[in-house]
Structure formats: structure tokens, C-alpha cells
């Protein structure tokens, strides 16, 4: 899960970038991440639309799923780099970002099936390199369980390993999250009454807004969505409420990846949004980080081609703090899939 932090602004420029086969030119003035400030390709899935951002070409396609409280802009520093050598697709889960609301409850099984349908309807077949951050790790692991024949490899970016943690630790996490859906609904109701609260956006989305790694334009659009989109609060409330169900599903469905490559990225700062605001190294916090790292290590047994990579100078947002680590891990998996 994500903890909220407030950052500062940093602009980045680029000349052009390909999105869903269309060229979006900066004209020398628009920032590179401006593409995430507008819908990409809205793909119909069982009566609603999911928003996809696909760029580049090649196979296998890298498919990104973001953490709880995040959507596609979480991959703004990584996705364009991957698109230089293969197709890369990020998306907004149902109800979030520019996507339409989807059916309830928001389980990882629903999420995985919707993502697969959207990719297929957009003409983007497998195999896929699945990349999941935090809660997104639950979704891509569920995708792999349901459709292993379409999976080329897996990259877990400080993903949530709650299903593999000691039961007492998992129950404590659930107790800590118990009040979040109620808080989200309070924010939802305020927005429905056209009384948005800045604190809601800062508390629940990404690691706080504005985000230092984004342009002012993208920050403004993300904040606008956070202060106006009622359906997003409903979606995240349901996702949080279903985490225990998702974890039980994953415990009961542990499939071998065979020799498919798995790379597990571990920060050692799980639940920490910004390193400069890291909690004190109390015995309790150190034990939490140690147990989380150990739980993430347990994914290595799922494949004969697996490796754990440590991002020691990063918050849990490795894709922001050490994007090269994420890019290199995806490249490694991609290269492994090309071996005879």
C-alpha cells in the first residue's frame, strides 16, 4: 500500500513520444509526461472503458499495474524508456484516472481479467512481461495464475507480499487499513457535494501531491481528477476492502512459473514514500521491513530463473527514485525471453 507524502515540482522536456500509434509532439514546450494528463486509448471492456497508454513496438509487451492509490502516471519515468525497445502498456484500473467505473467488488481477479480483456480488445496479444508495483503486484500475480500461457515473465517492484507474511503481521496490517474505506467515503461524499478537500488528495493518492518527479501540468491534472472523480474513491474503497480476499486467493493459487524469469525488486523501505521522511529505525519498524523483505524473497521459489534485486537508495517508489533499476530488471527479463 502507499503512504502519502508531499513533494515539490520538477519539469522534464521531450520532443515527441508515441502513444497508441499516435505521435504526441511536445513542440519544444510541453513536458514529456503530458501524455498522462489526457486519455490514451479508451478500450471497451464488458460495458465500460479502460484507459490504456501503449507505446513502442515489439514482443513481449511490458504491461504495468500500479500501486493502490496510483494509476498510470506512476510509470512516467520508466514506460517511455521501455518503449525504446519493445511495446509498453500502462493503464488506469477501473474507476481510476481516465477509466470508467467497473463492476464491484474490486478484487484482483476482476482487475486481472479486465486488464487482459482490454489488451486483447486493443489488439495487443501476449506474451506479456507483467510489472506490478505494491498492490499492483497482487493483480499481476493473479493475472499469471489465471493465464500463465500468456506470461513471458514477471517484475515485482517492491510489491505487497502480505499473503506470504506471518499471519499476525497480516492481521495487524488489516487492522491498520480498516478505517481507510470509511475515510475514503467521507472524501467521496465531499466531492459529490462539490466540496473537494486538498487533504484527501494528499493523503490517499500516490505519495502526496504535487509529485516532485512530474511536471506542473501533470500534477495539475492528477489533482483535478483526485478532487472531482467520485468513482475513484468508490474503486479504491472496494480495492482496500477486498485485500484480505485477494491474499487468500493468492495463498490458494501458487503456480509455478517454470523457467519464466522473475525479478523481485526490494527497497527495504516498504511503506515509505520519501526517504527523507523515513520513520525512525525503531525495533518495530526494522522488524516490519525485515519480514517484508523475507516475504518478498519467497517469490523466488516460483521460477527456476529468479533473482532478488535490492534498491538500497530508494523509497518504495523505486520507479521514481531508482528508475534505472526497474528499467534494467525489465530489460533483463526481456532478454531472457529471447534466449533459445
C-alpha positions in Angstrom: 0.0 0.0 0.0 1.0 3.6 -0.3 1.7 6.2 2.3 1.1 9.8 1.4 3.9 12.5 1.2 4.0 16.0 -0.3 6.8 16.7 -2.8 7.8 19.6 -5.0 7.7 20.1 -8.7 10.3 19.1 -11.3 9.7 19.6 -15.1 11.0 17.4 -17.8 11.0 18.0 -21.6 10.9 15.7 -24.6 10.4 16.3 -28.3 7.9 13.5 -29.2 6.6 10.2 -27.9 4.4 7.6 -29.5 1.1 6.7 -27.7 -1.2 4.0 -29.1 0.3 4.5 -32.5 -0.2 8.3 -32.5 2.6 10.8 -32.2 2.3 13.4 -29.5 4.7 16.2 -30.2 6.0 18.5 -27.5 6.8 21.3 -29.9 9.7 22.0 -27.6 7.5 23.3 -24.8 5.3 20.5 -23.4 6.8 18.2 -20.8 7.4 14.5 -21.5 4.8 13.3 -19.1 2.0 15.4 -20.5 0.6 12.3 -22.3 -0.6 11.0 -18.9 -2.6 14.2 -18.4 -5.0 13.2 -21.2 -6.7 9.9 -22.1 -4.8 7.4 -24.1 -6.8 4.7 -25.8 -10.2 4.1 -24.2 -10.9 0.4 -24.7 -14.4 -1.2 -24.2 -14.4 -4.0 -21.6 -17.8 -5.6 -20.7 -19.7 -2.4 -21.0 -17.2 0.1 -19.6 -13.9 1.5 -20.8 -10.4 1.2 -19.5 -7.8 3.8 -20.4 -4.6 2.3 -21.9 -1.3 4.0 -22.7 0.6 1.9 -25.2 3.8 3.0 -26.9 6.7 1.4 -28.8 6.5 -1.9 -30.7 7.8 -5.4 -30.2 7.2 -8.5 -28.2 6.8 -9.5 -25.5 4.8 -6.5 -24.3 5.6 -5.0 -20.9 2.4 -4.4 -19.0 2.4 -2.2 -15.9 0.0 -2.2 -13.0 0.4 0.5 -10.3 0.0 0.5 -6.5 -3.1 1.2 -4.5 -3.9 4.9 -4.8 -1.9 5.2 -8.0 -2.7 5.0 -11.7 -0.7 5.1 -15.0 1.4 8.3 -14.2 3.3 6.1 -11.7 5.2 4.8 -14.7 6.0 8.1 -16.3 9.8 7.7 -15.8 10.0 4.0 -16.8 7.5 3.3 -19.5 8.9 5.6 -22.2 12.3 4.0 -21.7 11.0 0.5 -22.1 9.1 1.6 -25.3 12.5 2.3 -26.9 13.0 -1.5 -27.4 9.5 -3.1 -27.0 5.9 -2.3 -26.7 5.0 -0.9 -23.2 1.5 -0.5 -21.9 0.3 1.1 -18.7 -3.3 1.7 -17.7 -5.8 3.2 -15.2 -7.7 0.5 -13.3 -11.5 0.7 -13.5 -12.8 3.8 -11.8 -9.4 5.5 -11.6 -7.6 8.1 -13.7 -9.5 8.3 -17.1 -11.1 4.9 -16.9 -14.8 4.3 -16.4 -16.1 2.7 -13.2 -16.1 -1.1 -13.3 -18.3 -3.7 -11.5 -18.0 -4.3 -7.8 -16.3 -5.7 -5.8 -12.9 -4.7 -7.0 -11.0 -7.9 -6.5 -7.7 -8.8 -8.1 -9.4 -11.4 -10.1 -11.8 -8.8 -11.6 -8.9 -6.5 -12.2 -6.7 -9.1 -13.9 -9.5 -10.3 -16.2 -10.4 -6.7 -17.1 -6.8 -5.9 -18.0 -6.5 -9.0 -20.2 -9.7 -8.2 -22.0 -8.6 -4.6 -22.6 -5.3 -5.7 -24.0 -7.0 -8.3 -26.3 -9.6 -5.8 -27.5 -6.9 -3.3 -28.3 -5.2 -6.0 -30.4 -2.3 -6.5 -28.0 -1.8 -10.2 -27.5 0.6 -12.0 -25.3 3.1 -12.9 -24.2 3.4 -10.2 -21.6 6.1 -9.2 -19.2 3.9 -8.3 -16.2 5.2 -5.4 -14.0 3.5 -4.7 -10.7 4.2 -2.1 -8.0 2.9 -2.5 -4.4 -0.8 -3.6 -4.7 -0.3 -4.0 -8.5 1.8 -7.0 -7.6 -1.3 -8.8 -6.4 -3.0 -8.1 -9.7 -0.2 -9.2 -12.0 0.4 -12.4 -9.9 -3.4 -13.1 -10.2 -3.2 -12.5 -13.9 -0.3 -15.0 -14.1 -2.3 -17.6 -12.2 -5.3 -17.2 -14.5 -3.4 -17.0 -17.8 0.1 -18.4 -17.3 0.3 -19.3 -21.0 0.2 -15.6 -21.9 3.0 -14.7 -19.4 6.6 -14.3 -20.6 8.0 -13.0 -17.2 7.3 -11.1 -14.0 8.9 -8.0 -12.4 7.7 -7.1 -8.9 8.5 -3.5 -7.9 8.5 -3.5 -4.1 5.2 -5.4 -4.4 3.0 -6.2 -1.5 3.8 -9.7 -0.1 1.1 -9.7 2.6 -0.1 -13.2 1.6 3.3 -14.6 2.4 3.9 -12.7 5.7 3.3 -14.2 9.2 -0.4 -14.3 10.0 -0.1 -12.0 13.0 1.6 -9.4 10.8 -1.0 -9.7 8.1 -3.8 -9.3 10.6 -2.1 -6.2 12.1 -1.9 -4.7 8.6 -5.6 -5.3 8.0 -6.4 -3.7 11.3 -4.4 -0.7 10.3 -6.2 -0.4 7.0 -9.7 -1.0 8.4 -10.6 2.7 8.7 -9.4 3.7 5.2 -12.6 2.8 3.3 -14.6 5.0 5.7 -12.2 7.9 5.3 -12.3 7.5 1.5 -16.1 7.6 1.6 -16.0 10.8 3.6 -13.9 12.3 0.9 -16.1 10.8 -1.8 -19.2 12.4 -0.3 -17.5 15.8 0.0 -16.6 15.6 -3.7 -20.1 14.6 -4.6 -21.3 17.7 -2.9 -18.7 19.7 -4.9 -16.6 20.4 -1.7 -13.2 18.8 -2.6 -10.6 18.7 0.2 -6.9 19.1 -0.7 -6.0 16.8 2.3 -7.9 13.9 0.6 -5.7 14.1 -2.5 -2.5 14.4 -0.4 -3.5 11.5 1.9 -4.6 8.8 -0.5 -3.0 9.2 -3.9 0.5 8.4 -5.0 2.9 9.7 -2.3 1.2 13.0 -2.0 0.6 15.8 -4.4 2.3 17.6 -6.0 4.8 14.9 -7.0 8.4 16.1 -7.5 9.0 13.8 -10.4 6.2 15.2 -12.5 5.7 18.4 -14.5 3.3 21.1 -13.2 0.9 20.2 -16.0 0.6 16.6 -14.9 0.4 17.5 -11.3 -2.5 19.8 -12.0 -4.4 17.2 -13.9 -3.9 14.5 -11.3 -5.0 16.8 -8.6 -8.1 17.8 -10.7 -9.0 14.1 -11.0 -8.4 13.5 -7.3 -10.7 16.4 -6.4 -13.6 15.6 -8.9 -13.8 11.9 -9.7 -16.3 10.3 -7.2 -15.9 6.8 -8.8 -12.2 6.7 -8.0 -13.0 6.9 -4.2 -15.5 4.1 -4.7 -13.0 2.0 -6.6 -10.2 2.4 -4.0 -12.5 1.8 -1.1 -13.5 -1.5 -2.7 -9.9 -2.5 -3.5 -8.9 -1.9 0.1 -11.9 -3.9 1.4 -11.0 -6.8 -0.9 -7.3 -7.1 0.0 -7.9 -10.0 2.5 -9.9 -11.9 -0.1 -7.1 -11.2 -2.7 -4.4 -12.5 -0.3 -6.4 -15.7 0.4 -6.8 -16.2 -3.3 -3.1 -15.9 -3.9 -2.4 -18.3 -1.0 -4.6 -20.9 -2.6 -3.3 -20.4 -6.1 0.5 -20.6 -6.2 1.5 -21.7 -9.6 5.0 -22.4 -10.8 6.4 -20.1 -13.5 8.6 -22.9 -14.7 11.7 -21.2 -16.2 9.9 -17.9 -16.9 12.1 -15.2 -15.5 11.0 -13.4 -12.3 12.8 -10.4 -10.9 11.9 -9.2 -7.4 12.8 -5.6 -6.6 13.1 -4.8 -2.9 13.7 -1.4 -1.4 13.9 -2.3 2.3 11.7 0.8 2.7 8.3 -0.7 2.0 5.5 1.7 3.1 7.9 4.6 3.0 7.0 7.2 0.3 10.1 9.5 0.7 13.5 8.5 2.1 13.9 12.0 3.7 10.8 11.3 5.7 11.6 7.7 6.6 10.3 6.7 10.1 12.9 6.2 12.9 14.6 2.8 12.9 12.7 1.5 15.9 12.7 -2.2 16.6 9.1 -2.4 15.4 9.9 -0.7 12.1 13.0 -2.7 11.5 11.1 -5.9 12.1 8.4 -4.9 9.7 11.0 -4.2 6.9 12.8 -7.4 7.6 9.7 -9.5 7.5 8.5 -7.7 4.3 11.9 -8.4 2.6 11.8 -12.0 3.7 8.2 -12.4 2.4 9.3 -10.9 -1.0 12.2 -13.4 -1.1 9.6 -16.3 -1.0 8.6 -15.4 -4.6 12.0 -16.7 -5.8 10.8 -20.3 -5.5 8.2 -19.8 -8.2 10.7 -19.9 -11.0 14.0 -21.6 -11.8 15.0 -18.3 -13.3 14.5 -15.8 -10.4 16.5 -13.1 -8.7 16.0 -10.5 -6.0 17.4 -7.1 -6.6 17.9 -4.6 -3.8 17.3 -0.9 -4.3 19.0 0.4 -1.2 18.7 4.1 -2.0 15.0 4.2 -2.7 11.7 4.6 -1.1 9.0 2.0 -2.1 8.6 4.1 -5.3 11.7 2.5 -6.9 10.3 3.6 -10.3 10.7 7.2 -9.2 13.9 7.1 -7.0 15.8 4.4 -9.0 14.1 4.1 -12.3 17.2 2.6 -13.9 16.9 -0.4 -11.5 13.3 -1.0 -12.8 14.3 -0.5 -16.4 17.3 -2.8 -16.1 15.2 -5.5 -14.5 12.6 -5.4 -17.2 15.4 -5.5 -19.9 16.9 -8.5 -18.2 13.6 -10.3 -18.3 13.0 -9.3 -21.9 16.5 -10.5 -22.9 15.9 -13.8 -21.1 12.7 -14.4 -23.1 14.7 -14.1 -26.3 17.0 -16.9 -25.4 16.6 -20.2 -27.3 
